Amino acid sequence: LEYITNVSTEKKKKAAQSFMDLGLELLPRNATDAAALLRAGLLIALIPDLWCIITNRVNSIAIVHSIDDCYDTSHSDPSWPGLILVSIPRATPVGDLRLAEAIIHEAMHHHLSALEQIVPLVTSSQTIYSPWKCVERPAIGILHGIYVFGCVSHAFMRLIELGDLHADQLKHAQMRIEEIREEFEAIDHRSLYSSLTSSGKQVLNSAAGELTY
């Protein structure tokens, strides 16, 4: 984890062990990874307000192994603010967009976690079915999912509006927006809403605005 900055060696070892315990295989970063991160960053930077949040929330990116090129792996943990883990897709225009999504996704988890440190977002530990995990999850986990995928959908819509996406990227972005909306519709919104504080409801309403037609 030599590319994780502003963290002591002991904390780096502890972080690495916690990730390995989750089955995440950390990889050394190479020039190909650095180039991919740069290309993904240039895509995100086309949305200045989002880019500002991400650069404030992420100061280290670790590379993890993915089971194959069709599957993206990413992870973040509020215990390690500023650090996200992503796999690197094959170097294609769509691969760059997939990596941009992973970075946005994990950065916005950190962003919402930072808000949780200031104000409570849920009122109960009620569990609700997650269309992403396909299991029952605590309400805060569902709120996180809606929020981060709402941010991804917002980012992709903004990139589409800019008109700078490669044809394959455009098709992929449109497909992901539709997939995210379908997953959003599968959530028990009544149960979720009743489990949130007023601040949590504000987060939900803001994210929902990006996920409804």
C-alpha positions in Angstrom: 0.0 0.0 0.0 2.9 2.4 -0.7 0.5 4.6 -2.7 -1.7 5.2 0.4 -0.6 8.7 1.6 -0.8 10.4 5.0 -1.1 7.1 6.9 1.4 5.4 9.2 3.0 2.1 8.2 1.2 0.3 11.1 -2.2 1.7 9.9 -1.4 0.6 6.3 -0.8 -2.9 7.5 -4.0 -2.9 9.5 -5.9 -1.6 6.5 -4.4 -4.2 4.2 -5.3 -7.0 6.6 -8.9 -5.8 6.9 -9.2 -5.9 3.1 -7.7 -9.3 2.8 -10.1 -10.6 5.4 -12.9 -9.5 3.1 -11.3 -11.5 0.2 -10.0 -8.4 -1.6 -6.7 -9.0 -3.2 -4.6 -5.9 -3.3 -2.3 -5.4 -6.3 0.7 -3.1 -6.9 -0.1 -0.1 -9.0 1.6 0.0 -12.4 1.8 2.5 -15.3 -1.3 1.0 -17.0 -3.3 1.5 -13.8 -2.1 5.1 -13.4 -3.0 5.8 -17.0 -6.5 4.3 -16.5 -7.1 6.4 -13.4 -6.0 9.5 -15.2 -8.5 8.8 -18.1 -11.3 8.1 -15.6 -10.4 11.3 -13.7 -10.6 13.3 -16.9 -14.1 12.1 -17.5 -15.3 12.9 -13.9 -13.6 16.3 -14.1 -16.0 17.2 -16.9 -18.5 17.7 -14.1 -16.8 20.3 -11.9 -19.1 20.2 -8.9 -18.8 16.4 -8.6 -15.0 16.5 -9.2 -14.7 19.0 -6.3 -16.4 16.6 -3.9 -14.4 13.6 -5.1 -11.0 15.4 -4.8 -12.0 16.5 -1.2 -13.2 13.0 -0.2 -10.5 10.8 -1.9 -6.8 11.1 -1.3 -5.7 7.5 -1.9 -6.7 4.8 -4.4 -5.7 1.2 -4.1 -5.9 -1.4 -6.8 -7.7 -4.7 -6.3 -8.1 -7.8 -8.3 -11.3 -8.6 -10.2 -12.4 -12.1 -11.1 -12.6 -11.2 -14.8 -12.8 -8.2 -17.2 -16.6 -8.2 -17.2 -16.8 -7.7 -13.4 -15.8 -4.5 -11.6 -14.7 -4.7 -7.9 -14.6 -1.7 -5.7 -14.8 -1.0 -1.9 -14.6 1.7 0.7 -14.9 1.7 4.5 -15.8 4.6 6.7 -13.1 3.4 9.0 -10.6 4.4 6.4 -11.8 7.8 5.1 -10.2 9.1 2.0 -9.2 5.6 0.8 -11.1 3.7 -2.0 -10.3 0.4 -3.7 -11.0 -0.2 -7.4 -10.3 -2.8 -10.0 -9.0 -1.6 -13.4 -11.0 -2.6 -16.4 -9.5 -3.3 -19.8 -8.3 -0.1 -21.5 -11.3 0.8 -23.7 -13.6 3.8 -23.7 -16.3 1.8 -21.9 -13.6 0.6 -19.4 -12.7 4.2 -18.6 -16.4 4.9 -17.9 -16.7 1.8 -15.7 -13.7 3.0 -13.7 -15.2 6.5 -13.4 -18.4 4.9 -12.0 -16.4 2.9 -9.4 -14.6 6.0 -8.3 -17.8 8.1 -8.0 -19.5 5.2 -6.2 -17.0 4.8 -3.5 -16.2 8.5 -3.1 -19.8 9.3 -2.5 -20.1 6.6 0.1 -17.4 8.5 2.0 -19.2 11.8 1.3 -22.5 10.4 2.9 -20.5 8.8 5.7 -19.1 12.2 6.5 -22.6 13.6 6.8 -23.6 10.7 9.1 -20.9 11.9 11.5 -22.7 15.2 11.8 -26.4 14.3 11.7 -28.3 11.0 12.2 -29.9 9.7 9.0 -32.0 6.8 10.3 -34.3 6.2 13.2 -34.3 2.5 13.4 -32.3 -0.7 12.6 -35.1 -2.0 10.4 -33.9 -4.2 7.5 -35.1 -3.7 3.9 -34.5 -5.8 0.8 -31.5 -4.6 -1.2 -31.7 -5.1 -5.0 -28.0 -4.7 -5.1 -27.1 -7.3 -2.5 -30.2 -9.4 -3.0 -30.6 -9.8 0.8 -32.2 -7.8 3.7 -30.0 -4.8 4.7 -30.2 -2.1 7.4 -32.0 1.0 6.2 -28.8 3.0 6.3 -27.3 0.6 3.8 -30.2 1.1 1.5 -30.0 4.8 1.8 -26.3 4.7 0.9 -27.1 2.6 -2.1 -29.7 5.0 -3.4 -27.5 7.9 -2.8 -24.4 6.6 -4.5 -26.2 5.2 -7.5 -28.2 8.4 -7.7 -24.9 10.2 -8.0 -23.7 7.8 -10.7 -26.9 8.3 -12.6 -26.6 12.1 -12.3 -23.0 11.9 -13.5 -23.8 9.8 -16.5 -26.7 12.1 -17.4 -24.5 15.1 -17.2 -21.9 13.4 -19.4 -24.6 12.5 -22.0 -25.8 16.1 -22.0 -22.2 17.3 -22.7 -22.2 15.3 -25.9 -18.6 14.2 -25.5 -19.0 10.5 -25.0 -17.7 7.9 -27.4 -20.6 6.0 -29.1 -19.9 2.9 -27.0 -19.7 5.0 -23.8 -23.0 6.7 -24.6 -24.7 3.3 -25.0 -23.2 2.0 -21.8 -24.2 5.2 -19.8 -27.8 4.9 -21.1 -27.9 1.2 -20.1 -26.5 1.9 -16.6 -29.0 4.7 -16.0 -31.9 2.4 -16.9 -30.5 -0.5 -14.7 -30.1 1.8 -11.8 -33.6 3.1 -12.1 -35.0 -0.4 -12.3 -33.1 -1.3 -9.1 -34.4 1.8 -7.4 -38.0 0.8 -8.2 -37.5 -2.6 -6.6 -37.0 -1.0 -3.1 -39.7 -0.9 -0.5 -39.8 2.9 -0.3 -42.5 3.2 2.3 -40.5 1.1 4.8 -37.3 3.0 4.0 -39.0 6.4 4.3 -40.4 5.5 7.7 -36.9 4.5 8.9 -35.3 7.9 8.1 -34.8 11.1 10.1 -35.7 14.4 8.4 -32.1 14.7 7.2 -32.2 11.1 5.9 -35.4 11.9 4.0 -33.7 15.0 2.5 -30.9 12.8 1.2 -33.4 10.2 -0.1 -35.5 12.9 -1.9 -32.4 14.4 -3.5 -31.1 11.1 -4.8 -34.6 10.0 -5.9 -34.8 13.0 -8.0 -32.0 11.6 -10.1 -33.6 8.2 -10.4 -37.2 8.9 -11.5 -38.5 9.8 -14.9 
